[in-house]
């Protein structure tokens, strides 16, 4: 059942279009106005018999009336569309501002995945088999991210499962046994050099708005490490992902 506040809206929630009668009326008024202008121009010039001032006086009286007819028709058909377009733009901007304000009020400490909750690996990566990482991810249901920390617990990399899958497929086509591939092999491959700088950092008292801004400052970044002061040489406290930001920005 339609809500009582929907007024004259149809079932799809859109305003009904003007009816055929009003369409024809609009066309008729516009066409008639143009016709009147041509007829008056011709007759006035003939009647004035070369008296330019007299012809101009008559046209100055008649033309504003005709123009007002056309103006009324155009305003009716186009002003509402412009108003609706402006309203949609303002509504979209308001949502963006509201979402940003919402993120400003949420500390990263409340939403981050803490280090104790993270599925991560610690350098050196020489003996860490990629096949074992994939098996652990599936077994523990820890998502598709593998943060890699150094021996001091500081951030080093964030590897997504898609990168591992792509690397394994490439090596398999080259004839390399999959069970021999290690995390060290992936990290030393020049094609994956960008993993060193694929994440952002924020301090522990930052907000999700800060995390979003930091993430947007790095191309293709989807992860933000949280440390005490936002320094890469500090121990990781937690991780903020693009999914966390998206979920908390909904209004």
C-alpha positions in Angstrom: 0.0 0.0 0.0 1.3 3.4 -0.9 2.2 5.7 1.9 -0.1 8.7 2.5 2.8 11.1 2.1 3.5 10.1 -1.5 0.9 12.5 -2.8 0.4 12.4 -6.6 3.4 10.2 -7.2 2.9 7.0 -9.1 3.8 3.4 -8.0 7.4 3.8 -9.1 7.9 6.9 -6.9 8.3 9.3 -9.8 6.3 12.4 -10.5 3.7 11.9 -13.3 4.5 13.5 -16.6 2.2 16.2 -17.9 -0.8 14.9 -19.8 -1.3 15.0 -23.6 -3.7 17.9 -23.3 -1.1 20.1 -21.5 1.6 19.0 -24.0 -0.6 20.1 -26.9 -1.5 23.3 -25.1 2.1 24.1 -24.6 3.0 23.5 -28.2 -0.1 25.4 -29.3 0.7 28.5 -27.2 4.3 28.5 -28.4 3.3 28.1 -32.1 0.6 30.7 -31.8 3.0 33.2 -30.1 5.4 32.8 -33.0 2.7 33.2 -35.5 1.3 36.4 -33.8 4.8 37.9 -33.8 5.2 37.4 -37.6 1.6 38.6 -38.4 1.9 41.7 -36.2 5.3 42.5 -37.5 4.0 42.4 -41.1 0.7 44.3 -40.4 2.2 47.0 -38.2 4.9 47.7 -40.8 2.2 48.0 -43.5 -0.1 50.2 -41.3 2.6 52.4 -40.1 3.5 53.2 -43.7 7.1 53.8 -43.0 6.5 55.5 -39.7 9.2 53.7 -37.7 8.3 55.3 -34.3 4.7 54.3 -34.6 5.5 50.8 -35.5 8.0 50.5 -32.7 5.4 51.8 -30.2 2.9 49.1 -31.2 5.4 46.3 -31.1 6.6 47.5 -27.7 3.1 46.9 -26.3 2.4 43.6 -28.0 5.7 41.7 -27.9 6.1 41.7 -24.1 2.6 40.0 -23.8 3.6 37.3 -26.3 6.9 36.8 -24.7 5.3 36.3 -21.3 3.1 33.5 -22.8 6.2 31.7 -24.1 8.1 32.4 -20.9 5.3 30.9 -18.9 5.3 27.7 -20.9 9.1 27.3 -20.8 9.2 28.0 -17.1 6.5 25.4 -16.4 8.3 22.7 -18.4 11.9 23.4 -17.5 12.1 25.1 -14.2 10.8 22.0 -12.3 13.5 19.8 -14.1 16.2 22.3 -13.1 14.9 22.4 -9.5 14.9 18.6 -9.3 18.4 18.4 -10.8 19.7 20.9 -8.3 17.9 19.1 -5.4 19.6 15.8 -6.4 23.0 17.5 -6.5 22.5 19.1 -3.1 21.2 15.8 -1.7 24.3 14.0 -3.1 26.6 16.6 -1.6 24.8 16.4 1.7 25.3 12.7 1.9 29.0 13.0 1.2 29.4 15.6 3.9 27.3 13.6 6.3 29.3 10.4 5.7 32.6 12.3 6.2 31.2 13.9 9.4 30.2 10.4 10.6 33.7 9.1 9.9 35.2 12.0 11.8 33.4 10.9 14.9 34.6 7.3 14.9 38.1 6.6 16.4 40.1 4.0 14.6 40.7 2.2 17.9 37.0 1.3 18.0 36.8 -0.2 14.5 40.3 -1.6 13.8 41.2 -5.2 13.6 43.6 -5.5 16.5 47.0 -7.2 16.2 45.7 -10.0 18.4 42.8 -10.6 15.9 45.0 -10.3 12.8 46.1 -13.2 10.6 49.7 -12.0 9.9 53.1 -13.3 9.0 56.5 -12.2 10.4 59.7 -11.8 8.5 62.0 -13.4 7.4 59.7 -14.9 4.8 62.1 -17.6 3.5 60.5 -20.6 5.0 56.8 -19.5 4.7 55.2 -21.6 2.0 52.5 -19.8 0.0 50.4 -23.0 -0.2 50.4 -23.1 3.6 49.2 -19.5 3.8 46.3 -20.2 1.5 45.4 -23.3 3.5 45.5 -21.3 6.8 43.3 -18.5 5.3 40.6 -21.0 4.3 40.8 -22.9 7.6 40.7 -19.9 9.9 38.3 -17.8 7.7 40.4 -14.7 8.2 39.5 -13.0 4.9 41.8 -12.3 2.0 44.5 -10.1 3.5 47.9 -11.1 4.9 49.7 -8.3 6.8 53.5 -9.0 7.0 55.4 -7.5 9.9 59.1 -7.3 10.6 60.7 -9.0 13.6 59.9 -5.9 15.7 56.2 -6.1 14.9 56.4 -3.1 12.6 54.5 -3.0 9.3 56.3 -4.3 6.2 53.7 -5.4 3.6 50.0 -6.1 3.1 49.5 -9.0 0.6 46.1 -9.8 -0.7 45.1 -13.3 -1.7 44.6 -12.2 -5.3 48.3 -11.3 -5.5 49.3 -14.8 -4.2 46.9 -16.5 -6.6 48.3 -14.5 -9.5 51.9 -15.2 -8.6 51.3 -18.9 -8.1 49.6 -19.2 -11.5 52.5 -17.4 -13.2 55.0 -19.7 -11.6 53.0 -22.8 -12.3 52.9 -21.9 -16.0 56.7 -21.5 -15.9 57.0 -25.1 -14.5 57.8 -24.2 -10.9 56.3 -26.7 -8.4 53.7 -24.9 -6.4 54.6 -26.5 -3.1 58.1 -25.0 -3.3 56.9 -21.4 -3.6 57.5 -19.3 -0.5 56.5 -15.8 0.6 60.1 -14.8 0.0 59.8 -15.7 -3.6 56.8 -13.5 -4.1 58.3 -10.5 -2.2 61.6 -10.7 -4.2 59.7 -10.7 -7.6 60.1 -7.2 -9.2 56.5 -7.3 -10.3 55.4 -7.2 -6.7 57.8 -4.4 -5.5 54.8 -2.1 -5.0 53.7 -4.2 -2.0 56.2 -2.3 0.1 54.2 0.9 -0.2 50.7 -0.4 -0.8 49.4 0.6 2.7 49.0 3.8 4.7 49.5 4.6 8.3 47.7 6.6 11.0 48.2 7.2 14.7 46.2 5.4 17.3 44.1 8.5 18.2 43.1 9.1 14.6 39.6 8.8 13.2 38.2 6.8 10.3 38.1 10.1 8.4 41.9 10.3 8.9 42.3 6.7 7.8 40.2 7.4 4.7 42.3 10.5 3.8 45.5 8.5 4.3 44.2 5.7 2.1 43.2 8.0 -0.7 46.7 9.5 -0.7 48.2 6.3 -2.0 47.1 4.8 -5.4 45.2 1.5 -5.1 45.5 1.5 -1.3 43.0 -0.6 0.6 44.7 -0.9 4.0 45.8 1.4 6.8 48.1 0.2 9.7 47.5 1.8 13.0 50.6 2.6 15.1 51.2 4.8 18.2 52.1 7.9 16.2 51.6 6.8 12.7 55.2 6.0 12.1 56.3 3.0 10.1 59.0 2.1 12.6 56.5 1.5 15.4 54.8 -1.7 16.3 51.4 -2.4 14.7 48.4 -1.9 16.9 45.8 -2.8 14.4 44.6 -2.6 10.8 41.8 -0.6 9.1 40.6 -1.8 5.7 38.6 -0.1 3.0 35.7 -2.4 3.8 35.6 -1.1 7.4 35.5 2.5 6.2 32.8 1.8 3.6 30.6 0.0 6.2 31.0 2.9 8.7 30.4 5.7 6.2 26.8 4.6 5.4 24.2 7.2 6.3 
